[in-house]
Amino acid sequence: MAIRAALAFRDDRAATRDEVHYRTRATGPDKRPLELLLVNISAQGLMARCDAPLAPGDRIAVTLPGLGAVPAEVRWALGGRIGCELASKIAVADYYDLLAALLKGKG
């Protein structure tokens, strides 16, 4: 039983993520532009595909519709994917506007 528990994956995020498919840009820790494909997002974080060699702890600024460049910290990076925590939580009304724009594909 202990082995099964150790092998089980557990997602402890408090906020659920909304699935999106949105191409955007970011500024990397070296201030160079990055191309991102947002895969999912919440008011507190996001997951994206990125070809740049980013590492946990790197700070980036992700361009989001209606919000501009949003600071974020890379929390994990694996196989061309990154998970980021936003520097500050997006307000509820702003998040719904953002989600609508992402789902419509408008930038």
MDTraj code that builds the backbone (N, CA, C; nanometers):
import mdtraj as md
import numpy as np

residues = "MET ALA ILE ARG ALA ALA LEU ALA PHE ARG ASP ASP ARG ALA ALA THR ARG ASP GLU VAL HIS TYR ARG THR ARG ALA THR GLY PRO ASP LYS ARG PRO LEU GLU LEU LEU LEU VAL ASN ILE SER ALA GLN GLY LEU MET ALA ARG CYS ASP ALA PRO LEU ALA PRO GLY ASP ARG ILE ALA VAL THR LEU PRO GLY LEU GLY ALA VAL PRO ALA GLU VAL ARG TRP ALA LEU GLY GLY ARG ILE GLY CYS GLU LEU ALA SER LYS ILE ALA VAL ALA ASP TYR TYR ASP LEU LEU ALA ALA LEU LEU LYS GLY LYS GLY".split()
xyz = np.array([
    [0.0821, -0.1185, 0.0000],
    [0.0000, 0.0000, 0.0000],
    [0.0868, 0.1254, 0.0000],
    [0.1938, 0.1274, 0.0786],
    [0.2824, 0.2434, 0.0840],
    [0.3490, 0.2677, -0.0501],
    [0.3841, 0.1621, -0.1214],
    [0.4468, 0.1774, -0.2525],
    [0.3488, 0.2408, -0.3489],
    [0.2254, 0.1960, -0.3494],
    [0.1248, 0.2522, -0.4385],
    [0.1070, 0.4013, -0.4112],
    [0.1027, 0.4407, -0.2857],
    [0.0875, 0.5819, -0.2507],
    [0.2076, 0.6626, -0.2967],
    [0.3259, 0.6052, -0.2872],
    [0.4464, 0.6759, -0.3283],
    [0.4501, 0.6956, -0.4787],
    [0.3900, 0.6057, -0.5546],
    [0.3922, 0.6152, -0.7000],
    [0.2780, 0.6992, -0.7554],
    [0.1778, 0.7228, -0.6775],
    [0.0623, 0.7982, -0.7249],
    [0.0987, 0.9449, -0.7445],
    [0.0451, 1.0023, -0.8521],
    [0.0671, 1.1441, -0.8793],
    [-0.0400, 1.2232, -0.8062],
    [0.0001, 1.3305, -0.7441],
    [-0.0952, 1.4143, -0.6726],
    [-0.0718, 1.5593, -0.7111],
    [-0.1762, 1.6241, -0.7546],
    [-0.1694, 1.7641, -0.7946],
    [-0.2287, 1.8478, -0.6820],
    [-0.1448, 1.9221, -0.6108],
    [-0.1884, 1.9979, -0.4941],
    [-0.2224, 2.1435, -0.5238],
    [-0.2331, 2.1803, -0.6514],
    [-0.2678, 2.3188, -0.6826],
    [-0.4050, 2.3523, -0.6279],
    [-0.4171, 2.4685, -0.5697],
    [-0.5454, 2.5128, -0.5152],
    [-0.6390, 2.5586, -0.6280],
    [-0.5844, 2.6184, -0.7318],
    [-0.6657, 2.6713, -0.8414],
    [-0.6684, 2.5727, -0.9572],
    [-0.7876, 2.5480, -1.0096],
    [-0.7966, 2.4637, -1.1279],
    [-0.7526, 2.5451, -1.2485],
    [-0.7043, 2.4768, -1.3488],
    [-0.6564, 2.5431, -1.4698],
    [-0.7605, 2.5337, -1.5799],
    [-0.7641, 2.6363, -1.6641],
    [-0.8501, 2.6363, -1.7818],
    [-0.7637, 2.6037, -1.9028],
    [-0.8105, 2.5095, -1.9834],
    [-0.7369, 2.4692, -2.1026],
    [-0.7490, 2.5773, -2.2095],
    [-0.6359, 2.6160, -2.2668],
    [-0.6322, 2.7142, -2.3747],
    [-0.5308, 2.6665, -2.4789],
    [-0.5295, 2.7295, -2.5929],
    [-0.4297, 2.7049, -2.6967],
    [-0.4034, 2.8407, -2.7591],
    [-0.3028, 2.9109, -2.7051],
    [-0.2826, 3.0503, -2.7417],
    [-0.1341, 3.0809, -2.7576],
    [-0.0977, 3.1302, -2.8752],
    [0.0423, 3.1677, -2.8998],
    [0.0657, 3.3102, -2.8521],
    [0.1748, 3.3284, -2.7790],
    [0.2092, 3.4609, -2.7299],
    [0.3606, 3.4724, -2.7187],
    [0.4033, 3.5846, -2.6695],
    [0.5469, 3.6101, -2.6495],
    [0.5743, 3.6349, -2.5030],
    [0.6994, 3.6238, -2.4703],
    [0.7453, 3.6541, -2.3353],
    [0.8848, 3.7128, -2.3467],
    [0.9319, 3.7684, -2.2381],
    [1.0695, 3.8157, -2.2290],
    [1.1390, 3.7243, -2.1303],
    [1.2507, 3.6676, -2.1727],
    [1.3234, 3.5739, -2.0877],
    [1.4069, 3.6440, -1.9821],
    [1.4724, 3.5642, -1.8962],
    [1.5557, 3.6217, -1.7900],
    [1.6724, 3.7039, -1.8444],
    [1.7126, 3.6753, -1.9691],
    [1.8212, 3.7503, -2.0326],
    [1.7674, 3.8655, -2.1185],
    [1.6362, 3.8933, -2.1055],
    [1.5664, 4.0011, -2.1773],
    [1.5467, 3.9717, -2.3255],
    [1.5748, 3.8500, -2.3683],
    [1.5508, 3.8123, -2.5074],
    [1.4060, 3.7673, -2.5240],
    [1.3498, 3.7888, -2.6440],
    [1.2106, 3.7474, -2.6676],
    [1.1976, 3.5948, -2.6755],
    [1.0863, 3.5443, -2.6259],
    [1.0551, 3.4016, -2.6292],
    [0.9203, 3.3820, -2.6967],
    [0.9034, 3.2706, -2.7645],
    [0.7745, 3.2314, -2.8215],
    [0.7143, 3.1275, -2.7277],
    [0.5887, 3.1478, -2.6891],
    [0.5207, 3.0538, -2.6004],
    [0.3899, 3.0075, -2.6625],
    [0.3514, 2.8852, -2.6317],
    [0.2188, 2.8354, -2.6613],
    [0.1550, 2.8038, -2.5271],
    [0.0599, 2.8877, -2.4843],
    [-0.0070, 2.8640, -2.3573],
    [-0.0961, 2.7412, -2.3712],
    [-0.0836, 2.6498, -2.2767],
    [-0.1602, 2.5253, -2.2776],
    [-0.2736, 2.5316, -2.1757],
    [-0.2430, 2.5847, -2.0577],
    [-0.3480, 2.6057, -1.9587],
    [-0.3103, 2.7237, -1.8708],
    [-0.4124, 2.7771, -1.8028],
    [-0.3904, 2.8981, -1.7244],
    [-0.4884, 2.9026, -1.6079],
    [-0.4478, 2.9710, -1.5030],
    [-0.5358, 3.0033, -1.3907],
    [-0.5022, 3.1469, -1.3508],
    [-0.5700, 3.1976, -1.2513],
    [-0.5423, 3.3339, -1.2048],
    [-0.4066, 3.3427, -1.1355],
    [-0.3459, 3.2270, -1.1061],
    [-0.2190, 3.2243, -1.0337],
    [-0.1012, 3.1679, -1.1114],
    [-0.1284, 3.1045, -1.2258],
    [-0.0180, 3.0435, -1.2978],
    [-0.0577, 2.9938, -1.4352],
    [0.0396, 2.9310, -1.5022],
    [0.0150, 2.8809, -1.6373],
    [0.1133, 2.7704, -1.6718],
    [0.0766, 2.6945, -1.7741],
    [0.1691, 2.5995, -1.8341],
    [0.1799, 2.6360, -1.9808],
    [0.3017, 2.6300, -2.0344],
    [0.3240, 2.6662, -2.1742],
    [0.4290, 2.5758, -2.2361],
    [0.4259, 2.5681, -2.3660],
    [0.5330, 2.5029, -2.4419],
    [0.6304, 2.6131, -2.4823],
    [0.7590, 2.5822, -2.4714],
    [0.8627, 2.6804, -2.5017],
    [0.9895, 2.6072, -2.5408],
    [1.0510, 2.6479, -2.6508],
    [1.1746, 2.5830, -2.6961],
    [1.2998, 2.6346, -2.6256],
    [1.2888, 2.7474, -2.5576],
    [1.4053, 2.8056, -2.4892],
    [1.4423, 2.7210, -2.3672],
    [1.5707, 2.7151, -2.3360],
    [1.6170, 2.6372, -2.2204],
    [1.5963, 2.7114, -2.0879],
    [1.4732, 2.7118, -2.0386],
    [1.4429, 2.7781, -1.9119],
    [1.4558, 2.6787, -1.7975],
    [1.4788, 2.7300, -1.6782],
    [1.4984, 2.6453, -1.5604],
    [1.4172, 2.7000, -1.4429],
    [1.3847, 2.6130, -1.3485],
    [1.3145, 2.6608, -1.2296],
    [1.3895, 2.7780, -1.1655],
    [1.3124, 2.8790, -1.1263],
    [1.3712, 2.9998, -1.0677],
    [1.3890, 3.1130, -1.1665],
    [1.3901, 3.0809, -1.2975],
    [1.4004, 3.1875, -1.3982],
    [1.2778, 3.2763, -1.3905],
    [1.3003, 3.4060, -1.4079],
    [1.1893, 3.5018, -1.4080],
    [1.1683, 3.5500, -1.5506],
    [1.0413, 3.5437, -1.5934],
    [1.0049, 3.5863, -1.7278],
    [0.8875, 3.6836, -1.7177],
    [0.8545, 3.7483, -1.8288],
    [0.7367, 3.8348, -1.8374],
    [0.6547, 3.7860, -1.9565],
    [0.5353, 3.7337, -1.9307],
    [0.4481, 3.6769, -2.0332],
    [0.3480, 3.7821, -2.0788],
    [0.3359, 3.8013, -2.2089],
    [0.2405, 3.8972, -2.2632],
    [0.1026, 3.8326, -2.2698],
    [0.0068, 3.8908, -2.1966],
    [-0.1302, 3.8398, -2.1922],
    [-0.2261, 3.9479, -2.2390],
    [-0.3284, 3.9108, -2.3182],
    [-0.4234, 4.0090, -2.3710],
    [-0.4890, 4.0914, -2.2604],
    [-0.4878, 4.2220, -2.2779],
    [-0.5505, 4.3128, -2.1833],
    [-0.4702, 4.3385, -2.0575],
    [-0.3660, 4.2578, -2.0325],
    [-0.2861, 4.2731, -1.9113],
    [-0.1429, 4.3169, -1.9405],
    [-0.0990, 4.2973, -2.0644],
    [0.0383, 4.3324, -2.0999],
    [0.1375, 4.2291, -2.0497],
    [0.2572, 4.2758, -2.0156],
    [0.3655, 4.1876, -1.9700],
    [0.3457, 4.1546, -1.8225],
    [0.3163, 4.0283, -1.7950],
    [0.2886, 3.9823, -1.6587],
    [0.4103, 3.9056, -1.6063],
    [0.4707, 3.9508, -1.4968],
    [0.5862, 3.8806, -1.4403],
    [0.5472, 3.7425, -1.3870],
    [0.6359, 3.6458, -1.4096],
    [0.6121, 3.5094, -1.3632],
    [0.7455, 3.4420, -1.3318],
    [0.7389, 3.3417, -1.2474],
    [0.8580, 3.2629, -1.2143],
    [0.8379, 3.1204, -1.2630],
    [0.9367, 3.0675, -1.3337],
    [0.9323, 2.9289, -1.3782],
    [0.9466, 2.8399, -1.2551],
    [0.8488, 2.7535, -1.2328],
    [0.8510, 2.6629, -1.1176],
    [0.9037, 2.5256, -1.1565],
    [0.8806, 2.4862, -1.2835],
    [0.9339, 2.3605, -1.3335],
    [0.9493, 2.3695, -1.4847],
    [1.0387, 2.2889, -1.5384],
    [1.0624, 2.2824, -1.6825],
    [1.0934, 2.1377, -1.7182],
    [1.0240, 2.0861, -1.8193],
    [1.0414, 1.9460, -1.8562],
    [1.0013, 1.9252, -2.0016],
    [1.0931, 1.8778, -2.0827],
    [1.0633, 1.8400, -2.2199],
    [0.9959, 1.9466, -2.3042],
    [1.0424, 2.0695, -2.2966],
    [0.9848, 2.1762, -2.3772],
    [0.8600, 2.2382, -2.3179],
    [0.8267, 2.2014, -2.1945],
    [0.7119, 2.2607, -2.1251],
    [0.7611, 2.3302, -1.9996],
    [0.6918, 2.4370, -1.9629],
    [0.7243, 2.5078, -1.8396],
    [0.5959, 2.5338, -1.7603],
    [0.6098, 2.5316, -1.6306],
    [0.5013, 2.5710, -1.5416],
    [0.5450, 2.6956, -1.4689],
    [0.4604, 2.7971, -1.4696],
    [0.4967, 2.9257, -1.4109],
    [0.3954, 2.9700, -1.3064],
    [0.4469, 3.0340, -1.2031],
    [0.3633, 3.0986, -1.1037],
    [0.3674, 3.2482, -1.1317],
    [0.2509, 3.3105, -1.1433],
    [0.2459, 3.4537, -1.1687],
    [0.2886, 3.5296, -1.0438],
    [0.3536, 3.6434, -1.0628],
    [0.4036, 3.7228, -0.9505],
    [0.2900, 3.7726, -0.8617],
    [0.1745, 3.8008, -0.9221],
    [0.0571, 3.8376, -0.8428],
    [-0.0663, 3.7772, -0.9090],
    [-0.1629, 3.7447, -0.8270],
    [-0.2860, 3.6816, -0.8739],
    [-0.3648, 3.7805, -0.9595],
    [-0.4232, 3.7304, -1.0684],
    [-0.5060, 3.8125, -1.1555],
    [-0.6441, 3.8265, -1.0907],
    [-0.6947, 3.9489, -1.0837],
    [-0.8267, 3.9747, -1.0267],
    [-0.9334, 3.8975, -1.1047],
    [-1.0395, 3.8583, -1.0370],
    [-1.1433, 3.7739, -1.0967],
    [-1.1997, 3.8320, -1.2264],
    [-1.2423, 3.9576, -1.2251],
    [-1.3005, 4.0189, -1.3455],
    [-1.1989, 4.0223, -1.4592],
    [-1.0745, 4.0581, -1.4284],
    [-0.9690, 4.0613, -1.5301],
    [-0.9406, 3.9213, -1.5833],
    [-0.9470, 3.8213, -1.4956],
    [-0.9201, 3.6832, -1.5384],
    [-1.0261, 3.6370, -1.6378],
    [-1.1531, 3.6677, -1.6115],
    [-1.2583, 3.6256, -1.7043],
    [-1.2447, 3.6958, -1.8388],
    [-1.2060, 3.8230, -1.8385],
    [-1.1804, 3.8941, -1.9645],
    [-1.0630, 3.8303, -2.0377],
    [-0.9570, 3.7977, -1.9633],
    [-0.8397, 3.7335, -2.0221],
    [-0.8773, 3.5993, -2.0826],
    [-0.9496, 3.5188, -2.0078],
    [-0.9871, 3.3854, -2.0554],
    [-1.0713, 3.3951, -2.1830],
    [-1.1638, 3.4905, -2.1879],
    [-1.2443, 3.5103, -2.3075],
    [-1.1566, 3.5445, -2.4276],
    [-1.0589, 3.6321, -2.4077],
    [-0.9681, 3.6705, -2.5171],
    [-0.8815, 3.5523, -2.5612],
    [-0.8324, 3.4736, -2.4656],
    [-0.7492, 3.3574, -2.5002],
    [-0.8284, 3.2543, -2.5790],
    [-0.9525, 3.2315, -2.5387],
    [-1.0347, 3.1309, -2.6058],
    [-1.0793, 3.1767, -2.7438],
    [-1.0904, 3.3075, -2.7636],
    [-1.1253, 3.3613, -2.8956],
    [-1.0024, 3.3715, -2.9849],
    [-0.8842, 3.3623, -2.9239],
    [-0.7614, 3.3720, -3.0014],
    [-0.7203, 3.5134, -3.0314],
    [-0.7790, 3.6090, -2.9593],
    [-0.7443, 3.7489, -2.9812],
    [-0.6280, 3.7871, -2.8932],
    [-0.5357, 3.8631, -2.9445],
    [-0.4233, 3.9097, -2.8663],
    [-0.4280, 4.0523, -2.8539],
])
top = md.Topology()
chain = top.add_chain()
for i, resn in enumerate(residues, 1):
    res = top.add_residue(resn, chain, resSeq=i)
    for name in ("N", "CA", "C"):
        top.add_atom(name, md.element.get_by_symbol(name[0]), res)
traj = md.Trajectory(xyz[None], top)
